[in-house]
Amino acid sequence: MKRRNFIQQAAAGTALVTLGTTGLQSFTTLGKTTKITILHTNDVHSHIDAFGPEDGRNANKGGVARRATLIDTFRKENPNTLLLDAGDIFQGTPYFNYYGGELEFKLMSKLKYDAATIGNHDFDNGIEGLYAQLPHAEFQFITANYDFSNTIMDTHTKPYTIFVKDGIKIGVFGLGIKLTGLVDPAMYKETQYLDPIETSQEMTRILKDDEHCDLIICLSHLGYNYTNSDKIGDLKLAEATKDIDLIIGGHTHTFLKKPTVVKNKAGVNTLVNQVGCYGINLGKIDFYFDADKNKSANGTSIIV
């Protein structure tokens, strides 16, 4: 794709959103503005190759090689970039059936993913199968509401992690969906599920008050939204919590052209984004910080 057309397509659907309580006027004055780029995927489901020309609505889309080219382009434009995944890395093509997740983790490592959370299908070879592939993952797994204390995964995930890019402190924590009814208990053993809202409140307290993060991101495999249900999806999570700037979602394979803006319980904007499935799209959110670390953001979904 020619660069001009690529940039036009990447810009489609972006929306400048104020985060926090400050206005956008600070970004129109002279002074340093720091740009942080968040790239993200979800529910890739072992799709390594691009879809073929006969594959219906997904024809000629996706593929790890094409995603790598896009990621390299954005990293060259802005070295202050993080690459994150919201779970369900496994299950969906013969690559997983044959290699058990080894190839997926090796390729994500080559693409230099910074962190990922765990989806329900990542237990499809059992918790032992997930554990066995960890040596191939050169990135951090983060999940705050799965208690792995009595399992083989104990100490192999963190509830949150912190990155510093050009003086901006970024806290990222992870949430997984309730496994009961989705996954055979024999597959996840004694993994304990913790309430995602209570967990998020604790994570944001730590990241905001104790760690003094300038940007807080939740990697969520809860699902986008559940109408007429008590299930907690990303929209309800955003409304019920505060201090989360961005929720990167997964599980429901929801294709969003741009992030959804939700008012949190403090009346402040939270962005919620999800880019469908199978590596068809790459999410891109740009955060802009002025000299006082007031922030705004825009985001889009880019077809791979």
C-alpha positions in Angstrom: 0.0 0.0 0.0 1.4 3.4 -0.9 2.3 5.5 2.1 -0.2 8.2 1.3 -3.1 5.7 1.2 -1.8 4.0 4.3 -1.7 7.2 6.3 -5.2 8.2 5.1 -6.6 4.8 6.2 -4.8 4.9 9.5 -6.2 8.3 10.3 -9.8 7.3 9.5 -11.9 7.0 12.7 -9.5 8.8 15.0 -11.0 11.0 17.7 -9.1 13.4 19.9 -10.2 12.8 23.5 -9.3 14.8 26.6 -8.3 12.6 29.5 -8.3 13.8 33.1 -9.7 17.2 34.0 -7.7 19.5 31.9 -8.7 21.1 28.6 -7.0 20.8 25.2 -5.7 24.3 25.2 -2.4 23.2 26.8 -1.6 21.4 23.6 -1.9 24.5 21.5 0.7 26.5 23.4 4.4 26.3 22.9 6.3 23.7 24.9 7.3 20.1 24.9 4.6 17.5 24.0 5.5 13.9 24.5 3.8 11.3 22.4 3.3 7.7 23.6 2.0 5.2 21.1 0.2 2.0 22.2 -0.1 -0.7 19.6 -2.3 -3.7 20.5 -3.9 -7.0 19.3 -6.4 -9.4 20.8 -7.8 -12.9 20.0 -5.2 -13.6 17.3 -6.0 -17.3 17.8 -2.9 -18.8 16.3 -3.4 -17.1 12.9 0.1 -16.9 11.6 -0.5 -16.6 7.9 -2.6 -14.0 6.1 -6.0 -15.0 4.9 -6.0 -16.1 1.3 -7.7 -14.3 -1.6 -10.7 -16.6 -1.5 -11.3 -16.2 2.3 -14.5 -14.2 2.1 -14.7 -10.9 4.0 -11.2 -11.5 5.4 -9.5 -12.0 2.1 -5.9 -10.9 1.9 -6.0 -9.6 5.5 -3.9 -10.3 8.5 -0.7 -12.3 8.9 2.2 -11.9 11.3 4.6 -10.7 8.6 2.4 -7.8 7.6 1.7 -6.9 11.2 5.5 -6.8 11.8 5.9 -4.3 8.9 3.3 -2.0 10.4 4.8 -2.3 13.9 8.2 -1.4 12.5 6.8 1.6 10.7 5.2 3.0 13.8 8.2 2.3 16.0 10.4 4.2 13.6 8.0 7.1 13.7 7.8 7.1 17.5 10.3 5.2 19.6 8.1 5.7 22.6 5.9 2.8 21.6 4.5 -0.2 23.5 3.1 -3.4 21.9 0.4 -5.2 24.0 -1.9 -8.2 23.6 -5.2 -8.9 25.4 -5.3 -12.7 25.3 -6.5 -15.7 23.4 -3.1 -16.1 21.7 -3.7 -19.8 21.3 -6.2 -22.1 19.4 -7.6 -21.6 16.0 -5.3 -23.1 13.4 -3.2 -26.2 13.0 -0.1 -24.3 14.1 -1.4 -24.5 17.7 -2.5 -28.2 17.3 1.0 -29.1 16.1 3.3 -26.8 18.1 1.2 -26.2 21.2 1.8 -22.4 21.3 5.6 -22.5 20.8 5.4 -20.7 17.4 3.0 -18.1 18.6 5.2 -17.1 21.5 8.4 -17.1 19.4 6.8 -14.9 16.8 5.4 -12.5 19.4 8.9 -12.3 20.9 10.4 -11.5 17.5 7.8 -8.7 17.1 9.0 -7.5 20.5 5.7 -7.5 22.4 6.0 -5.8 25.7 3.3 -7.6 27.7 0.2 -9.8 27.3 -2.7 -11.0 29.4 -4.2 -14.5 29.5 -7.4 -15.5 27.7 -9.6 -18.5 28.3 -8.3 -20.3 25.2 -4.7 -20.0 26.4 -5.7 -22.9 28.7 -6.7 -25.1 25.8 -3.6 -27.4 26.3 -4.2 -27.2 30.1 -2.3 -25.0 32.5 0.7 -27.3 32.1 0.6 -26.7 28.4 0.7 -22.9 28.9 3.5 -23.2 31.4 5.5 -25.4 29.1 5.6 -22.7 26.4 6.6 -19.8 28.7 10.4 -20.2 27.9 9.5 -19.1 24.4 7.9 -15.9 25.5 10.3 -13.0 25.8 7.6 -10.7 27.2 5.7 -10.4 30.4 2.4 -12.0 31.2 0.3 -9.9 33.5 -2.9 -10.9 35.2 -4.2 -9.4 38.4 -7.4 -11.4 39.0 -6.2 -14.9 38.4 -4.6 -16.3 41.6 -2.2 -19.0 40.5 -0.8 -19.6 44.0 -1.6 -23.3 44.1 -0.7 -24.0 40.4 2.3 -24.6 38.3 1.9 -21.0 37.0 2.6 -19.5 40.5 5.2 -16.7 40.2 5.2 -16.8 36.4 2.8 -13.9 36.0 2.6 -10.4 37.5 -0.5 -8.4 38.5 1.0 -5.3 36.8 4.1 -4.0 35.2 5.5 -0.5 34.7 7.2 1.0 31.6 9.0 4.4 31.4 9.1 6.1 28.0 10.7 9.5 27.7 9.9 10.4 31.3 6.3 9.1 31.1 5.5 6.3 33.6 3.1 3.8 32.2 1.4 1.2 34.4 -0.2 -1.8 32.8 -2.3 -4.4 34.6 -4.2 -7.5 33.3 -7.7 -9.0 33.8 -9.0 -12.4 32.8 -12.5 -13.6 32.3 -14.2 -16.0 34.7 -13.2 -19.5 33.6 -16.1 -21.4 35.1 -18.4 -22.6 32.3 -15.9 -21.6 29.6 -13.0 -24.0 30.4 -13.0 -27.5 31.8 -11.8 -27.2 35.4 -9.2 -29.9 34.7 -7.5 -27.4 32.4 -7.0 -24.5 34.8 -6.8 -26.6 38.0 -6.8 -24.5 41.2 -6.7 -21.1 39.5 -8.8 -18.7 41.5 -10.8 -16.0 39.8 -11.0 -12.6 41.6 -13.6 -9.9 41.1 -12.4 -7.7 38.3 -13.9 -4.4 39.6 -12.4 -4.9 43.1 -9.1 -6.0 41.6 -9.1 -2.9 39.3 -9.7 -0.6 42.2 -6.7 -2.1 44.0 -4.5 -2.0 40.9 -5.3 1.7 40.1 -4.7 2.7 43.7 -1.3 1.1 43.6 -0.4 2.4 40.1 -1.7 5.9 40.7 -1.0 6.6 44.4 1.9 4.4 45.2 3.7 4.1 41.8 2.7 7.6 40.6 2.0 6.4 37.0 1.1 9.1 34.4 -0.8 6.6 32.3 -2.7 3.5 33.4 -3.7 0.8 31.0 -5.8 -2.3 31.6 -5.3 -5.4 29.4 -8.7 -7.1 29.6 -10.0 -10.4 28.4 -13.4 -9.8 30.0 -15.3 -9.0 26.8 -16.6 -5.6 25.4 -20.1 -5.5 26.8 -23.0 -7.8 27.8 -26.5 -6.4 27.5 -29.2 -7.7 29.8 -26.6 -9.4 31.9 -24.8 -9.0 35.2 -21.5 -10.1 33.5 -18.8 -7.5 33.8 -17.5 -6.3 30.4 -15.1 -3.5 29.6 -17.8 -0.8 29.4 -19.1 -1.7 32.9 -15.6 -1.9 34.2 -14.8 1.6 32.9 -18.0 3.0 34.5 -17.4 1.3 37.9 -13.8 2.4 38.3 -11.5 5.4 38.1 -8.0 6.3 37.0 -7.9 3.8 34.1 -7.0 5.8 31.0 -7.3 2.9 28.4 -8.9 -0.5 28.5 -7.6 -2.8 25.7 -10.1 -5.5 25.4 -10.6 -9.0 24.0 -12.7 -12.2 24.1 -15.9 -10.9 22.3 -14.1 -10.4 19.0 -15.6 -6.9 18.8 -14.4 -4.8 15.8 -14.2 -1.1 16.7 -13.1 1.5 14.2 -12.1 3.8 17.0 -12.1 3.6 20.8 -15.3 4.0 22.8 -15.3 6.9 25.2 -16.8 6.0 28.6 -17.3 8.3 31.7 -15.8 6.6 34.7 -17.2 6.9 38.2 -15.3 10.1 38.7 -16.8 11.6 35.5 -13.5 11.4 33.6 -13.1 9.9 30.1 -11.8 6.3 29.8 -11.0 4.8 26.4 -12.1 1.3 25.6 -10.8 -0.4 22.5 -10.8 -3.8 20.8 -9.7 -4.8 17.3 -11.8 -7.9 16.5 -9.8 -11.1 16.1 -7.3 -13.2 14.0 -4.8 -10.4 13.6 -6.9 -8.7 11.0 -6.5 -5.3 12.6 -3.9 -3.6 14.7 -5.0 -1.1 17.3 -3.1 2.2 17.6 -3.7 4.7 20.4 -1.6 7.9 20.6 -1.4 9.7 24.0 -0.1 13.3 24.1 1.4 14.7 27.3 2.2 18.4 27.7 5.0 19.7 30.0 2.7 19.4 33.0 1.7 15.8 32.0 -1.9 16.8 31.1 -2.9 14.3 28.5 -5.2 13.8 25.5 -5.4 10.8 23.1 -6.7 9.6 19.8 -7.0 6.1 18.4 -7.9 4.0 15.4 -8.0 0.5 14.1 -5.8 -0.3 11.2 -6.5 -3.1 8.7 -3.5 -5.4 8.4 
